[in-house]
């Protein structure tokens, strides 16, 4: 492993371009392809105003609002220049970020909540495991719910194993090798599937029963338990039930820690406050729903789980490739003896842009947000259900009563769908084929079908970003994979009040409908002419 990298050295980074800094301090998924200007999810660290953002369940390109905020903060850091003043400014900025994010998300109603800034929700798993481990040497039963529908590296991170060759520090690692040997050795991950091998959602009672049995078995073995809760998986599933979580936590809270995976950002603040008051850890991101720069993760820690109250030892040395001192709350600094005095400048700037979007979203009157959300959840089924190629998967019914307690938002903000090979065939496009569709939607490829009707060529011109394919089931005979259409805070606030998209709310909602219709037409054309488009792309080496 390399001993040192400029990724955690702001003195070597400060005069780089903003985009170069933003792509640092994470893993390879944050890298920008110099040819396309995009990362592996077809997103950019600068605004793409001609691409409709329907992919917030995967990642989003930076919005103009977020970019301006990061640009201004970058200019302030440049004014300081390299040295101690710069490091102090990053630390001060992170402290301000942490306080304001907690205040916005909890209304300031949960005393003592801390926020650790992490490159991603996957990285946050390592810190959650550290808190669950405590000071003793007990075995750790890490119950991971829905492993196929959370971050791709979560299974390794939950085992305290490296999940990427490139570490946030810039150092290199072997995927699957221990981050902290001692912690990895005593952690065993138990996977709880939320779907059958055919991709069909399991009965919630069946999931609750399996989790309860896993917890009871671990208690009988005198193990510590870290129980994951999915508060909106990649396809919108929530598991286990709130009643089961609360019952297990009440019975076994001396040996059971609950971590809510809310990395999609699709939660109600009321549900978040209740989770923190109950003493649950909560994984969040400023990207995804909130539309900040990709790789802005965090872990919310309630006061009951402050390391000092748990009498924890300093952070193990292996974690310093993921966590710098100034990513942690200021009251945690006595845990950082093993950490060098580094700073993750890229992460700090990414979160600054995400915070700008959070402010923008929650300053938008809730009535306006609700009208846009209701329009979206009604439009998608109405528009896409009529397609002979597109089949929407069932989603949880929206909750109309806003007083109902739930970790999730009460609105449906993500729709999953499969694609048929053609309108007369029941076979579905494979996971790999959906990856091509996901890619092509991001580009104007109207020149691919030069001999087709003008209307067909025109349908391939608009650029849309949607959620990447997710494998939801597999058996010996088939695989089930879906694409996703999502709405996030950037699009919601744009439609709520930005007169560029129409002088009235009704006209702006009509604009949203037009974008969904355009997306549907392009998906249908890509599906209908899939083999031909793929061959043309191969010939043009694109």
C-alpha positions, 0 to 999 in steps of 0.5 A: 500500500502506498504510504502517502497521497495528495488526496489528504494533503490540501496544500498540494490540492488547493490550486487544482481545478475545482473539478479535480478537487471534487473527484478526490477523497473518495474511491474510483467511482468519483473519477471523471473520464477525461473524454466524456467529462463524466463518471461511471454513472454518467454524471459530472462535477459541473452543471449539465443543464441540458440533461433532465435529472431523473437519476437521483436514486443513483447519483446526480450531476452538480446543479448550478446552485451547488456548483456556485456554493462549492466554487465560492468556498474554493475561492475562499480556501485559495485566498488563504493559500497552503499551510496551517491556516488552510487546514484550520479553515477546512476544520472550521468549515466542516464544524459549521457544516455539521451543525447546520446539517443536523439543525436542518434535518432535525429542526434542532429538536434532538439534543446532542446529535453528532454528524461524521462526514464520510465520502459515501454511505458505504464508508459510513458502514466502517464507522458504524461497525467501530461504534458497535464493536465497543471496547470488548472482544466480543464477536459481532453479528452484523445483520445486513438487510437487502444486500443487493439493493444497497451500495455495491461495496456495503457487504465488504464494508460491513465485514470491515473489508476494503471495497475499492482499490482506491481509498479516500486517502488516495492509497491503494488496497486489495478489495476484500482485504481487512481495513482493521484486521482485529475488527474484521476477524470478529465480525460476521455478516448475516445477509437478509434477502428482501426478494426471492431469487426471481426478484419478487418482494418477500412478505414483510412478516417473513423478513421480520421473522428471519431477522428476529431469529438471527438476533435471538441466535446471536444473543444466545451466542453472547455476541454484539449485534449491528442491525441494519434497517433499509429506509428506502432501498434502491427500488424503494423497499423498507425493511424490517418493520418499525414494530420489529425494530423497536421490539428488538431494540427494547429487549436487547439494547445493551447488545444491539445497535440499530443503524438506519440506512437512509442513504437515499435521502428519501426520509421524512424529518419526523421519522428521522427525529424518531430514529435518533431519539430511539438511539439509532445510528442513521446513514445519510448522503447529501447526494442522491435525493438532495442532489449534491455532488456525488460522494457526500456521505455521513453518519448521524450519531445520537447522544446515547452513542457518543464514543465517550459514553461508550468508553471507546478506544481511539480509532484503529489505525486502518480507518485513517485511510477513510476518516480524517480528524476534521471529518469527525465531530469536534467533541470526538477529537480525543479519539484521533490520536492515531490519525495524522493531521490530514484533511479531505478537501474534496469531501468538505467542498462536496458537502458544502454544495450539498448543504446549499441544495438542502437549504434550497429544498427546505426553504421551498414551501412544503405545499409547493413541494407536495404538489410537485411530488404528487404530480410526479407519482401520478404522472409516471404510472399514467405515462409509462403504463401505456407503453408496450415495452415498459413494465413498471414494477409494483411500488409501495402505495403512497401514504396520503396521511402525512401524520403516519409515522414512517422513516420513508417519505410518504410520497413515491419518488422512485419507480422501477421498471423492466423492458421487454425485448419487443412489444410482442415478446415477453422476454426481458432485456438483461442487466447488461442490455439495460446498462446500454439503455442507461448509457444511451439516454444520457447522449444525443444519438439522433444521428445513429438511425440516419435512415429512420423516420424523422420522428424516430430520430428526434426521439433519440435527441433529448438527454435524460439521466435515470437510475442505473440498472439494479439486479433484484433477483437471480436464479439458475435460469434467469436474472431480474434487473430494473431501471429506475425513474426518480425525482429529487430535490433539485428537480422538485424545487426547479418545478416549484418556483423557477419561472424559467420552466414556466410562469405558473406552477401548472405550466411547470408541472406540464413541463415535467410531464413533457420530460417524462413523455420524452423519456418514455419515447426515447426508451421505446426507440432504444428498446425497439432498435436496440441491436441496430444502435448497439452495432452502430455504436460499436462501429463508431467506437463510442 
